[in-house]
Amino acid sequence: MARRKRYLVAAMADGYVKRIGPTADPLTHYWRIVAQLENGRTEIFWGHTRSLAEAKKLKAPAADGAKMRGWTSYAFEIAELVEEPL
């Protein structure tokens, strides 16, 4: 039996809203890294996972990425994905 496709929404603390879909994947969390570069610019990396534990495992590699890429600072954030009513 095919899974029903739906839209998922993550609301970040700063008011940014990410909409994902349509998808039938069992995604539960959205993660985002907002990195400040030495030249003053900002880079954003993001993705989604199938569990909170999976999303939390990405925090350590983010610290390694900050060192490798020379970010002056970064914020790693996780938000729960909620099914959007159609």
C-alpha positions in Angstrom: 0.0 0.0 0.0 1.4 3.4 -1.0 1.9 6.0 1.6 -0.1 9.2 1.3 1.9 12.2 0.3 1.8 15.3 2.5 3.5 18.6 3.2 5.5 19.1 6.3 6.4 22.4 8.0 9.1 23.4 10.4 9.0 26.8 12.3 12.3 28.0 13.5 12.9 30.2 16.5 13.7 33.3 14.4 10.4 33.0 12.5 11.7 31.3 9.4 9.3 28.6 8.1 10.5 25.7 6.0 7.9 23.8 3.9 8.9 20.3 2.7 6.9 18.2 0.2 4.9 16.7 -1.1 6.6 13.7 0.5 5.6 10.2 1.7 8.9 9.8 3.7 8.5 9.5 7.5 10.4 12.7 8.3 10.1 14.1 11.8 12.7 16.9 12.2 14.4 19.7 10.2 17.9 20.9 11.0 19.7 24.1 10.0 23.2 25.4 10.4 23.6 29.2 10.1 27.3 29.9 9.6 29.0 33.3 9.8 32.0 33.5 7.5 35.1 35.6 8.0 34.1 38.0 5.3 30.9 38.8 7.1 28.6 36.7 4.8 26.3 34.0 6.0 26.0 30.4 4.7 23.0 28.2 5.5 23.0 24.4 5.4 19.9 22.4 6.1 18.3 19.0 5.9 15.6 16.7 7.4 15.8 13.5 9.4 13.6 10.6 10.4 14.1 11.1 14.2 15.3 13.6 16.7 18.2 11.4 17.6 19.4 11.3 14.0 19.2 15.1 13.9 21.2 15.5 17.2 24.0 13.3 15.8 24.7 16.0 13.2 25.7 18.6 15.9 29.3 17.2 16.3 30.0 17.1 12.6 28.8 20.8 12.5 31.6 21.7 14.9 34.2 19.9 12.7 32.8 21.7 9.7 33.2 25.1 11.4 36.9 24.4 12.1 37.5 23.1 8.5 35.7 25.9 6.8 36.9 28.7 9.1 33.5 29.9 10.3 33.7 32.7 12.8 30.5 31.3 14.5 27.5 29.1 13.7 24.2 28.1 15.1 22.9 24.6 14.9 19.1 24.4 15.3 16.5 21.6 15.2 12.7 22.0 14.7 10.0 19.4 14.7 8.2 18.9 11.4 4.4 19.2 11.6 2.0 18.0 8.9 0.4 21.0 7.2 -3.4 20.8 6.9 -4.5 20.8 3.3 
